[in-house]
Amino acid sequence: MDEAIRPQAVALDARLATASDAEVVAACKEGVQEAFRELLTRYRKSAMTLAYQMLGNGEDAEDVAQEAFVRVFQALPKFRGESAFSTWLYRIVTNLCLGRMRRRRPTVTLEAVPEPRAADGPARQVAEGMLTREVLAGLPPELRVVLVLRELEGLSYREMSGTLGLPMGTVRSRLSKARKRFRKLWNHLGESREKTK
């Protein structure tokens, strides 16, 4: 890079880092390549985390996150900003995950992974994490997605409504149902494991 241009690039990166999402999106629409890089920096980890929580597989999560950003890049000129950028991105990631879940069936269950036996400490945390993933995997996709968005990603009901394209009443109803099913499955699997010890 030309030494005269370098300070301008650094200044632009600094401005983008402190800009709002709407300002960064506007810069993307104007063709500023660094702006899209800034969106990637801000949201790549969130997109991968959401995809991982939905799919339970790191490789699939990375594929979905990459595909989501390709779609964002392609559709950004049409993005009207009626919702927050993060809501729009989560919707894309969620739809990609749901599509993947419909197309595939799990080939290995989490039951096949040996569970640590220790009752306390890190081993217990690992066991609870495995049980959580197993319970999430046992929920239907439409219930899993609301639980992941609310409990793991911390989205508000309004953000979830925008992400899923559902009325807030439906989101609340599904979340209530998802929590009940989660608790029931958690208790059932926990009791089953206690009996086999």
ABEGO torsion letter per residue (X at the ends): XBAAAAAAAAAAAAAAAABBAAAAAAAAAAGBAAAAAAAAAAAAAAAAAAAAAAAGBAAAAAAAAAAAAAAAAAAAAABAGABBAAAAAAAAAAAAAAAAAAABBBABBAAABBBBABABEAAAAAAAAAAAAAAAAABBAAAAAAAAAAAAAGBBAAAAAAAAGBBAAAAAAAAAAAAAAAAAAAAAAAAAAAAAX
